[in-house]
Amino acid sequence: METREFLNIMKLAENLKNNTRHSWTSGGRRESVAEHSWRLTLMAYFVKDEFPQADMDKVIRMCIFHDMGEAFTGDIPAFLKNEQHEQEESRVIYEWIDSLPESYSGELRALFKEMDALETMEAKIYKALDKMEALIQHNEADISTWLPLEYELNLIYGEEQVQFSTYMKELKAQINQDTLDKIARKQEEGQSLNEK
């Protein structure tokens, strides 16, 4: 790849550092898209023993690239995203992929088609982890950053995506317990304040 083209791709990818998500960090600031993608990639690495039959290098590539469209569109929270948003993100990512040298465009086009179809073990793992990372981040953030709808959404979000795997269902159950514990602590704090 020519050095200028390489640098142009890095400039585009830098948008993922600047574009923030709906999620907040435990440190009290908005999370960037890049941070979400990085930890999602880390999650894929650390579940590889649970899925010995899967091509985890491919799952890691899916995690790296899955939100690349948001370098163009920015992030739209899942509870606000509609079909039109999905189509626009898909359009811009495939236009970008088609602009790359063939050795990259062919590989990335196939990767995105596999992610979109959600039929392979690798695509299912990536998608489930994507949902779980968002929930973990919500549980790590101060509960004051949650919208009222997230008290219920955190418990049901990603439920469909984990059904293919016993391990993923167990992970979701543990995350749900963390959510319930967080909500209970807030309620206890509210009661103790009312008692004073």
C-alpha positions as CSV (number, residue, x, y, z in Angstrom):
1,M,0.0,0.0,0.0
2,E,1.3,3.5,-0.9
3,T,2.3,5.5,2.2
4,R,-0.2,8.3,1.4
5,E,-3.0,5.9,1.1
6,F,-1.9,4.2,4.4
7,L,-1.9,7.6,6.2
8,N,-5.3,8.5,4.7
9,I,-6.7,5.3,6.3
10,M,-5.1,6.2,9.6
11,K,-6.6,9.7,9.4
12,L,-10.0,8.2,8.9
13,A,-9.6,5.7,11.7
14,E,-8.6,8.6,14.0
15,N,-12.3,9.7,13.8
16,L,-13.1,6.6,15.9
17,K,-11.0,8.1,18.7
18,N,-12.9,11.4,18.4
19,N,-16.4,10.0,17.9
20,T,-18.0,9.2,21.2
21,R,-20.6,6.7,22.1
22,H,-23.6,6.9,24.4
23,S,-21.7,5.0,27.0
24,W,-19.7,6.6,29.8
25,T,-16.5,5.3,31.4
26,S,-16.0,4.7,35.1
27,G,-13.8,7.8,35.0
28,G,-16.8,10.0,34.2
29,R,-16.3,10.8,30.5
30,R,-17.9,9.6,27.2
31,E,-16.3,6.5,25.7
32,S,-14.9,6.7,22.2
33,V,-15.9,4.3,19.4
34,A,-12.2,3.3,19.3
35,E,-12.2,2.4,23.0
36,H,-15.2,0.2,22.5
37,S,-13.6,-1.6,19.5
38,W,-10.3,-2.1,21.4
39,R,-11.9,-3.7,24.4
40,L,-14.2,-5.8,22.2
41,T,-11.0,-7.1,20.5
42,L,-9.5,-7.9,23.9
43,M,-12.7,-9.8,24.9
44,A,-12.4,-11.9,21.7
45,Y,-8.8,-12.8,22.6
46,F,-9.7,-13.9,26.1
47,V,-12.7,-16.1,25.1
48,K,-10.7,-18.1,22.5
49,D,-10.5,-21.2,24.8
50,E,-14.3,-21.3,25.0
51,F,-14.5,-21.6,21.2
52,P,-11.7,-23.9,20.0
53,Q,-13.5,-24.6,16.8
54,A,-13.7,-20.9,15.8
55,D,-11.2,-18.9,13.8
56,M,-10.5,-16.3,16.5
57,D,-8.1,-14.3,14.3
58,K,-11.1,-13.7,12.1
59,V,-13.3,-12.8,15.1
60,I,-10.6,-10.3,16.2
61,R,-10.6,-8.8,12.7
62,M,-14.4,-8.5,12.9
63,C,-14.1,-6.7,16.2
64,I,-11.4,-4.3,14.9
65,F,-13.5,-3.3,11.8
66,H,-17.1,-3.7,12.9
67,D,-17.7,0.0,13.7
68,M,-15.5,1.5,11.0
69,G,-18.6,2.9,9.3
70,E,-18.9,5.2,12.4
71,A,-15.8,6.9,11.3
72,F,-18.1,8.4,8.6
73,T,-21.4,8.6,10.4
74,G,-20.6,8.9,14.1
75,D,-22.3,6.7,16.7
76,I,-26.0,6.4,17.1
77,P,-27.2,4.7,20.3
78,A,-28.8,1.3,19.7
79,F,-32.2,2.4,21.1
80,L,-32.3,5.3,18.5
81,K,-30.8,3.5,15.5
82,N,-33.3,2.6,12.7
83,E,-33.1,0.9,9.4
84,Q,-32.3,4.1,7.5
85,H,-29.2,4.6,9.8
86,E,-28.1,1.0,9.3
87,Q,-28.4,1.4,5.5
88,E,-26.5,4.6,5.4
89,E,-23.7,3.1,7.6
90,S,-23.6,0.1,5.3
91,R,-23.5,2.2,2.2
92,V,-20.5,4.3,3.4
93,I,-18.5,1.4,4.7
94,Y,-18.9,-0.6,1.4
95,E,-18.0,2.6,-0.6
96,W,-14.9,2.9,1.5
97,I,-14.0,-0.8,1.2
98,D,-14.4,-0.6,-2.6
99,S,-11.9,2.3,-2.7
100,L,-9.1,0.2,-1.1
101,P,-6.5,-1.8,-3.0
102,E,-8.0,-5.2,-4.1
103,S,-5.9,-7.2,-1.7
104,Y,-7.7,-5.4,1.2
105,S,-11.1,-4.6,-0.4
106,G,-11.7,-8.3,-1.2
107,E,-10.9,-9.5,2.3
108,L,-12.9,-6.7,4.0
109,R,-15.9,-7.0,1.7
110,A,-16.1,-10.8,2.6
111,L,-15.6,-10.0,6.3
112,F,-18.4,-7.5,6.4
113,K,-20.8,-9.7,4.4
114,E,-20.1,-12.5,6.9
115,M,-20.8,-10.1,9.8
116,D,-24.0,-8.9,8.2
117,A,-25.2,-12.5,7.5
118,L,-24.6,-13.6,11.1
119,E,-24.5,-17.2,10.1
120,T,-21.0,-18.4,11.0
121,M,-19.7,-19.2,14.5
122,E,-17.2,-16.3,14.1
123,A,-19.9,-13.7,13.3
124,K,-22.1,-14.9,16.1
125,I,-19.2,-14.7,18.6
126,Y,-18.3,-11.1,17.5
127,K,-21.9,-10.0,17.6
128,A,-22.6,-11.4,21.1
129,L,-19.4,-9.9,22.4
130,D,-20.2,-6.5,20.9
131,K,-23.5,-6.4,22.8
132,M,-21.9,-7.7,26.0
133,E,-19.1,-5.1,25.9
134,A,-21.7,-2.3,25.8
135,L,-23.5,-3.8,28.8
136,I,-20.2,-4.2,30.8
137,Q,-19.4,-0.5,30.1
138,H,-22.8,0.6,31.3
139,N,-22.3,-1.4,34.5
140,E,-18.9,0.2,35.0
141,A,-20.2,3.7,34.5
142,D,-21.9,5.7,37.3
143,I,-25.6,4.9,37.3
144,S,-26.3,8.6,37.1
145,T,-25.3,8.4,33.5
146,W,-28.1,5.9,32.7
147,L,-31.3,6.9,31.0
148,P,-34.5,5.6,32.6
149,L,-35.0,3.2,29.8
150,E,-31.6,1.6,30.4
151,Y,-32.7,0.0,33.7
152,E,-34.7,-2.5,31.7
153,L,-32.7,-2.3,28.5
154,N,-29.5,-3.5,30.2
155,L,-31.3,-6.7,31.2
156,I,-32.7,-7.6,27.8
157,Y,-30.1,-6.1,25.4
158,G,-28.1,-8.8,23.6
159,E,-30.3,-11.7,24.9
160,E,-31.0,-13.0,21.3
161,Q,-27.3,-12.8,20.3
162,V,-26.1,-15.0,23.1
163,Q,-28.5,-17.9,22.6
164,F,-26.1,-19.9,20.3
165,S,-23.6,-20.6,23.1
166,T,-23.8,-21.8,26.7
167,Y,-20.7,-19.7,27.6
168,M,-22.3,-16.6,26.2
169,K,-25.5,-17.2,28.0
170,E,-23.6,-17.6,31.3
171,L,-21.7,-14.4,30.5
172,K,-25.0,-12.5,29.9
173,A,-26.4,-13.9,33.1
174,Q,-23.4,-12.7,35.1
175,I,-23.7,-9.2,33.4
176,N,-27.4,-9.1,34.3
177,Q,-26.6,-9.9,37.9
178,D,-24.1,-7.1,38.0
179,T,-26.8,-4.8,36.5
180,L,-29.3,-5.9,39.2
181,D,-26.7,-5.4,41.9
182,K,-25.9,-1.9,40.6
183,I,-29.6,-1.0,40.6
184,A,-30.1,-2.4,44.1
185,R,-27.2,-0.4,45.4
186,K,-28.7,2.8,44.0
187,Q,-32.1,2.0,45.6
188,E,-30.4,1.3,48.9
189,E,-28.6,4.6,48.7
190,G,-31.8,6.4,47.9
191,Q,-33.6,4.8,50.9
192,S,-30.8,5.7,53.3
193,L,-30.9,9.3,52.0
194,N,-34.6,9.4,52.6
195,E,-34.2,8.1,56.1
196,K,-31.8,11.0,57.1
